[in-house]
Amino acid sequence: MSKAPFMLSANDLYQYHYCPRKIYYIKMLGLRAEKRKMSQGREEQDKEKKRLAERKEIFGIKREYVKKIMYDVYLENEEIGLCGIVDILLVLYDGGHIPVEIKYTDLPEVTYGRRRQLAAYALLIDNSFRTNTRNGILYFTEQNREVFVKFTNEDKEGVLADLERIRKLIRDEKLPRKANSRRCSYCEYLKICRG
Protein backbone atom coordinates (compact mmCIF):
# COMPACT_ATOMS: atom_id res chain seq x y z
CA MET A 1 0.00 0.00 0.00
CA SER A 2 1.47 3.35 -1.02
CA LYS A 3 1.84 6.20 1.40
CA ALA A 4 -0.66 9.06 1.04
CA PRO A 5 0.82 12.35 -0.26
CA PHE A 6 1.34 15.17 2.21
CA MET A 7 -1.59 17.52 2.56
CA LEU A 8 -1.90 20.73 0.56
CA SER A 9 -4.80 23.15 0.65
CA ALA A 10 -6.98 24.65 -2.06
CA ASN A 11 -5.56 28.00 -0.98
CA ASP A 12 -2.05 26.68 -1.70
CA LEU A 13 -3.14 26.26 -5.33
CA TYR A 14 -4.31 29.87 -5.43
CA GLN A 15 -1.03 31.09 -3.90
CA TYR A 16 1.03 28.94 -6.27
CA HIS A 17 -0.65 30.41 -9.32
CA TYR A 18 -0.22 33.93 -7.98
CA CYS A 19 3.51 33.27 -7.64
CA PRO A 20 5.35 29.99 -6.92
CA ARG A 21 7.63 31.84 -4.51
CA LYS A 22 4.70 32.34 -2.14
CA ILE A 23 4.51 28.57 -1.68
CA TYR A 24 8.26 28.47 -1.01
CA TYR A 25 7.95 31.16 1.68
CA ILE A 26 4.89 29.58 3.27
CA LYS A 27 5.79 25.89 3.11
CA MET A 28 9.58 25.93 3.23
CA LEU A 29 10.28 28.91 5.47
CA GLY A 30 7.06 28.84 7.48
CA LEU A 31 6.42 32.53 6.86
CA ARG A 32 2.93 33.91 7.20
CA ALA A 33 2.49 37.47 6.05
CA GLU A 34 -0.89 39.11 6.28
CA LYS A 35 -1.92 42.27 4.53
CA ARG A 36 -4.55 44.58 5.93
CA LYS A 37 -6.73 43.63 2.95
CA MET A 38 -6.75 39.99 4.11
CA SER A 39 -8.23 40.80 7.51
CA GLN A 40 -10.70 43.19 5.86
CA GLY A 41 -11.64 40.36 3.54
CA ARG A 42 -12.48 38.10 6.48
CA GLU A 43 -14.67 40.84 7.96
CA GLU A 44 -16.46 41.24 4.62
CA GLN A 45 -17.02 37.47 4.45
CA ASP A 46 -18.68 37.54 7.86
CA LYS A 47 -20.93 40.44 6.84
CA GLU A 48 -21.88 38.71 3.60
CA LYS A 49 -22.87 35.54 5.43
CA LYS A 50 -25.23 37.55 7.66
CA ARG A 51 -26.78 39.32 4.65
CA LEU A 52 -27.61 36.00 2.98
CA ALA A 53 -30.43 35.36 5.43
CA GLU A 54 -32.34 38.36 4.05
CA ARG A 55 -31.85 37.75 0.33
CA LYS A 56 -34.41 36.45 -2.16
CA GLU A 57 -31.58 35.25 -4.36
CA ILE A 58 -28.45 33.57 -3.12
CA PHE A 59 -25.56 34.53 -5.39
CA GLY A 60 -27.90 34.68 -8.38
CA ILE A 61 -29.78 31.48 -7.51
CA LYS A 62 -33.43 31.70 -6.46
CA ARG A 63 -33.84 30.86 -2.80
CA GLU A 64 -36.45 28.17 -3.52
CA TYR A 65 -33.78 26.10 -5.32
CA VAL A 66 -31.41 26.21 -2.34
CA LYS A 67 -32.01 23.44 0.19
CA LYS A 68 -29.19 24.32 2.56
CA ILE A 69 -26.45 26.92 3.03
CA MET A 70 -23.32 25.67 4.77
CA TYR A 71 -20.58 28.00 6.02
CA ASP A 72 -16.83 27.44 6.40
CA VAL A 73 -17.03 23.79 5.38
CA TYR A 74 -13.77 21.92 5.99
CA LEU A 75 -13.20 19.09 3.53
CA GLU A 76 -10.25 16.81 2.91
CA ASN A 77 -9.25 13.92 0.72
CA GLU A 78 -6.27 12.02 2.15
CA GLU A 79 -5.88 9.92 -1.00
CA ILE A 80 -4.91 12.94 -3.13
CA GLY A 81 -3.55 15.00 -0.22
CA LEU A 82 -5.93 17.94 -0.58
CA CYS A 83 -7.94 19.89 1.96
CA GLY A 84 -9.74 23.20 2.09
CA ILE A 85 -12.35 25.35 3.75
CA VAL A 86 -15.19 26.29 1.42
CA ASP A 87 -16.47 29.76 2.38
CA ILE A 88 -20.05 28.86 1.50
CA LEU A 89 -21.45 25.61 0.13
CA LEU A 90 -24.88 25.75 -1.47
CA VAL A 91 -26.76 22.45 -1.46
CA LEU A 92 -29.54 22.50 -4.04
CA TYR A 93 -32.81 20.58 -3.99
CA ASP A 94 -31.80 18.85 -7.24
CA GLY A 95 -28.81 17.32 -5.42
CA GLY A 96 -26.25 19.75 -6.81
CA HIS A 97 -23.53 21.37 -4.73
CA ILE A 98 -22.03 24.77 -5.51
CA PRO A 99 -18.92 26.08 -3.74
CA VAL A 100 -18.82 29.85 -3.25
CA GLU A 101 -15.47 31.57 -2.75
CA ILE A 102 -15.77 35.09 -1.37
CA LYS A 103 -13.10 37.53 -2.52
CA TYR A 104 -12.39 41.02 -1.19
CA THR A 105 -10.32 42.58 -3.94
CA ASP A 106 -9.99 45.51 -6.30
CA LEU A 107 -9.54 43.04 -9.18
CA PRO A 108 -12.82 41.17 -9.71
CA GLU A 109 -11.53 38.70 -12.28
CA VAL A 110 -11.66 34.95 -12.70
CA THR A 111 -7.90 34.48 -12.62
CA TYR A 112 -6.28 31.13 -13.29
CA GLY A 113 -5.44 30.74 -9.59
CA ARG A 114 -8.97 31.55 -8.43
CA ARG A 115 -10.40 29.10 -10.95
CA ARG A 116 -7.99 26.39 -9.73
CA GLN A 117 -8.87 27.05 -6.09
CA LEU A 118 -12.57 26.71 -6.89
CA ALA A 119 -11.92 23.52 -8.93
CA ALA A 120 -10.03 22.11 -5.93
CA TYR A 121 -13.12 22.69 -3.78
CA ALA A 122 -15.19 20.95 -6.46
CA LEU A 123 -12.91 17.88 -6.25
CA LEU A 124 -13.24 17.84 -2.47
CA ILE A 125 -17.03 18.17 -2.67
CA ASP A 126 -17.20 15.37 -5.26
CA ASN A 127 -15.28 13.09 -2.91
CA SER A 128 -17.14 14.03 0.29
CA PHE A 129 -20.69 14.10 -1.08
CA ARG A 130 -20.37 11.53 -3.91
CA THR A 131 -21.49 14.02 -6.53
CA ASN A 132 -20.15 15.70 -9.68
CA THR A 133 -19.73 19.40 -8.99
CA ARG A 134 -20.07 21.27 -12.27
CA ASN A 135 -20.29 24.90 -11.15
CA GLY A 136 -18.78 27.24 -8.64
CA ILE A 137 -19.23 30.89 -7.81
CA LEU A 138 -16.68 33.62 -7.17
CA TYR A 139 -18.32 36.43 -5.22
CA PHE A 140 -16.56 39.80 -5.19
CA THR A 141 -17.76 41.74 -2.16
CA GLU A 142 -16.41 45.15 -3.18
CA GLN A 143 -18.33 45.04 -6.44
CA ASN A 144 -21.32 43.04 -5.10
CA ARG A 145 -20.85 40.74 -8.08
CA GLU A 146 -21.03 36.99 -8.49
CA VAL A 147 -19.35 35.17 -11.35
CA PHE A 148 -20.40 31.64 -12.23
CA VAL A 149 -17.56 29.29 -13.13
CA LYS A 150 -18.26 26.06 -15.03
CA PHE A 151 -15.86 23.20 -14.39
CA THR A 152 -14.53 20.83 -17.00
CA ASN A 153 -12.79 17.52 -16.43
CA GLU A 154 -9.60 19.34 -17.44
CA ASP A 155 -10.06 21.78 -14.55
CA LYS A 156 -10.24 18.96 -12.03
CA GLU A 157 -7.39 17.01 -13.64
CA GLY A 158 -5.36 20.22 -13.64
CA VAL A 159 -5.75 20.45 -9.86
CA LEU A 160 -4.13 17.02 -9.48
CA ALA A 161 -1.25 18.02 -11.77
CA ASP A 162 -0.79 21.27 -9.82
CA LEU A 163 -0.63 19.38 -6.53
CA GLU A 164 2.25 17.32 -7.93
CA ARG A 165 4.04 20.46 -9.18
CA ILE A 166 3.74 22.06 -5.75
CA ARG A 167 4.99 18.91 -4.01
CA LYS A 168 7.98 18.81 -6.37
CA LEU A 169 8.72 22.48 -5.62
CA ILE A 170 8.71 21.67 -1.90
CA ARG A 171 10.81 18.49 -2.30
CA ASP A 172 13.40 20.32 -4.43
CA GLU A 173 13.85 23.00 -1.73
CA LYS A 174 14.93 25.59 -4.31
CA LEU A 175 13.63 29.13 -4.53
CA PRO A 176 11.52 29.16 -7.73
CA ARG A 177 11.48 31.94 -10.28
CA LYS A 178 9.14 34.85 -9.71
CA ALA A 179 5.85 34.97 -11.52
CA ASN A 180 4.67 38.04 -13.37
CA SER A 181 6.53 40.99 -11.82
CA ARG A 182 3.41 43.20 -12.09
CA ARG A 183 2.00 41.20 -9.19
CA CYS A 184 4.93 42.00 -6.91
CA SER A 185 3.64 45.39 -5.75
CA TYR A 186 0.44 43.76 -4.46
CA CYS A 187 2.20 40.83 -2.77
CA GLU A 188 2.53 40.56 1.02
CA TYR A 189 5.98 38.95 0.57
CA LEU A 190 7.47 41.83 -1.45
CA LYS A 191 9.96 42.95 1.21
CA ILE A 192 11.17 39.40 1.83
CA CYS A 193 11.43 38.57 -1.85
CA ARG A 194 13.37 41.67 -2.85
CA GLY A 195 15.54 41.36 0.23
C-alpha positions as CSV (number, residue, x, y, z in Angstrom):
1,M,0.0,0.0,0.0
2,S,1.5,3.3,-1.0
3,K,1.8,6.2,1.4
4,A,-0.7,9.1,1.0
5,P,0.8,12.3,-0.3
6,F,1.3,15.2,2.2
7,M,-1.6,17.5,2.6
8,L,-1.9,20.7,0.6
9,S,-4.8,23.2,0.7
10,A,-7.0,24.7,-2.1
11,N,-5.6,28.0,-1.0
12,D,-2.0,26.7,-1.7
13,L,-3.1,26.3,-5.3
14,Y,-4.3,29.9,-5.4
15,Q,-1.0,31.1,-3.9
16,Y,1.0,28.9,-6.3
17,H,-0.6,30.4,-9.3
18,Y,-0.2,33.9,-8.0
19,C,3.5,33.3,-7.6
20,P,5.3,30.0,-6.9
21,R,7.6,31.8,-4.5
22,K,4.7,32.3,-2.1
23,I,4.5,28.6,-1.7
24,Y,8.3,28.5,-1.0
25,Y,8.0,31.2,1.7
26,I,4.9,29.6,3.3
27,K,5.8,25.9,3.1
28,M,9.6,25.9,3.2
29,L,10.3,28.9,5.5
30,G,7.1,28.8,7.5
31,L,6.4,32.5,6.9
32,R,2.9,33.9,7.2
33,A,2.5,37.5,6.0
34,E,-0.9,39.1,6.3
35,K,-1.9,42.3,4.5
36,R,-4.6,44.6,5.9
37,K,-6.7,43.6,3.0
38,M,-6.8,40.0,4.1
39,S,-8.2,40.8,7.5
40,Q,-10.7,43.2,5.9
41,G,-11.6,40.4,3.5
42,R,-12.5,38.1,6.5
43,E,-14.7,40.8,8.0
44,E,-16.5,41.2,4.6
45,Q,-17.0,37.5,4.4
46,D,-18.7,37.5,7.9
47,K,-20.9,40.4,6.8
48,E,-21.9,38.7,3.6
49,K,-22.9,35.5,5.4
50,K,-25.2,37.5,7.7
51,R,-26.8,39.3,4.7
52,L,-27.6,36.0,3.0
53,A,-30.4,35.4,5.4
54,E,-32.3,38.4,4.0
55,R,-31.8,37.8,0.3
56,K,-34.4,36.5,-2.2
57,E,-31.6,35.3,-4.4
58,I,-28.4,33.6,-3.1
59,F,-25.6,34.5,-5.4
60,G,-27.9,34.7,-8.4
61,I,-29.8,31.5,-7.5
62,K,-33.4,31.7,-6.5
63,R,-33.8,30.9,-2.8
64,E,-36.4,28.2,-3.5
65,Y,-33.8,26.1,-5.3
66,V,-31.4,26.2,-2.3
67,K,-32.0,23.4,0.2
68,K,-29.2,24.3,2.6
69,I,-26.5,26.9,3.0
70,M,-23.3,25.7,4.8
71,Y,-20.6,28.0,6.0
72,D,-16.8,27.4,6.4
73,V,-17.0,23.8,5.4
74,Y,-13.8,21.9,6.0
75,L,-13.2,19.1,3.5
76,E,-10.2,16.8,2.9
77,N,-9.2,13.9,0.7
78,E,-6.3,12.0,2.1
79,E,-5.9,9.9,-1.0
80,I,-4.9,12.9,-3.1
81,G,-3.6,15.0,-0.2
82,L,-5.9,17.9,-0.6
83,C,-7.9,19.9,2.0
84,G,-9.7,23.2,2.1
85,I,-12.3,25.4,3.8
86,V,-15.2,26.3,1.4
87,D,-16.5,29.8,2.4
88,I,-20.1,28.9,1.5
89,L,-21.4,25.6,0.1
90,L,-24.9,25.7,-1.5
91,V,-26.8,22.4,-1.5
92,L,-29.5,22.5,-4.0
93,Y,-32.8,20.6,-4.0
94,D,-31.8,18.8,-7.2
95,G,-28.8,17.3,-5.4
96,G,-26.2,19.7,-6.8
97,H,-23.5,21.4,-4.7
98,I,-22.0,24.8,-5.5
99,P,-18.9,26.1,-3.7
100,V,-18.8,29.9,-3.3
101,E,-15.5,31.6,-2.7
102,I,-15.8,35.1,-1.4
103,K,-13.1,37.5,-2.5
104,Y,-12.4,41.0,-1.2
105,T,-10.3,42.6,-3.9
106,D,-10.0,45.5,-6.3
107,L,-9.5,43.0,-9.2
108,P,-12.8,41.2,-9.7
109,E,-11.5,38.7,-12.3
110,V,-11.7,34.9,-12.7
111,T,-7.9,34.5,-12.6
112,Y,-6.3,31.1,-13.3
113,G,-5.4,30.7,-9.6
114,R,-9.0,31.5,-8.4
115,R,-10.4,29.1,-10.9
116,R,-8.0,26.4,-9.7
117,Q,-8.9,27.1,-6.1
118,L,-12.6,26.7,-6.9
119,A,-11.9,23.5,-8.9
120,A,-10.0,22.1,-5.9
121,Y,-13.1,22.7,-3.8
122,A,-15.2,20.9,-6.5
123,L,-12.9,17.9,-6.3
124,L,-13.2,17.8,-2.5
125,I,-17.0,18.2,-2.7
126,D,-17.2,15.4,-5.3
127,N,-15.3,13.1,-2.9
128,S,-17.1,14.0,0.3
129,F,-20.7,14.1,-1.1
130,R,-20.4,11.5,-3.9
131,T,-21.5,14.0,-6.5
132,N,-20.1,15.7,-9.7
133,T,-19.7,19.4,-9.0
134,R,-20.1,21.3,-12.3
135,N,-20.3,24.9,-11.2
136,G,-18.8,27.2,-8.6
137,I,-19.2,30.9,-7.8
138,L,-16.7,33.6,-7.2
139,Y,-18.3,36.4,-5.2
140,F,-16.6,39.8,-5.2
141,T,-17.8,41.7,-2.2
142,E,-16.4,45.2,-3.2
143,Q,-18.3,45.0,-6.4
144,N,-21.3,43.0,-5.1
145,R,-20.9,40.7,-8.1
146,E,-21.0,37.0,-8.5
147,V,-19.3,35.2,-11.4
148,F,-20.4,31.6,-12.2
149,V,-17.6,29.3,-13.1
150,K,-18.3,26.1,-15.0
151,F,-15.9,23.2,-14.4
152,T,-14.5,20.8,-17.0
153,N,-12.8,17.5,-16.4
154,E,-9.6,19.3,-17.4
155,D,-10.1,21.8,-14.6
156,K,-10.2,19.0,-12.0
157,E,-7.4,17.0,-13.6
158,G,-5.4,20.2,-13.6
159,V,-5.8,20.4,-9.9
160,L,-4.1,17.0,-9.5
161,A,-1.3,18.0,-11.8
162,D,-0.8,21.3,-9.8
163,L,-0.6,19.4,-6.5
164,E,2.2,17.3,-7.9
165,R,4.0,20.5,-9.2
166,I,3.7,22.1,-5.7
167,R,5.0,18.9,-4.0
168,K,8.0,18.8,-6.4
169,L,8.7,22.5,-5.6
170,I,8.7,21.7,-1.9
171,R,10.8,18.5,-2.3
172,D,13.4,20.3,-4.4
173,E,13.9,23.0,-1.7
174,K,14.9,25.6,-4.3
175,L,13.6,29.1,-4.5
176,P,11.5,29.2,-7.7
177,R,11.5,31.9,-10.3
178,K,9.1,34.9,-9.7
179,A,5.8,35.0,-11.5
180,N,4.7,38.0,-13.4
181,S,6.5,41.0,-11.8
182,R,3.4,43.2,-12.1
183,R,2.0,41.2,-9.2
184,C,4.9,42.0,-6.9
185,S,3.6,45.4,-5.7
186,Y,0.4,43.8,-4.5
187,C,2.2,40.8,-2.8
188,E,2.5,40.6,1.0
189,Y,6.0,39.0,0.6
190,L,7.5,41.8,-1.5
191,K,10.0,42.9,1.2
192,I,11.2,39.4,1.8
193,C,11.4,38.6,-1.9
194,R,13.4,41.7,-2.8
195,G,15.5,41.4,0.2
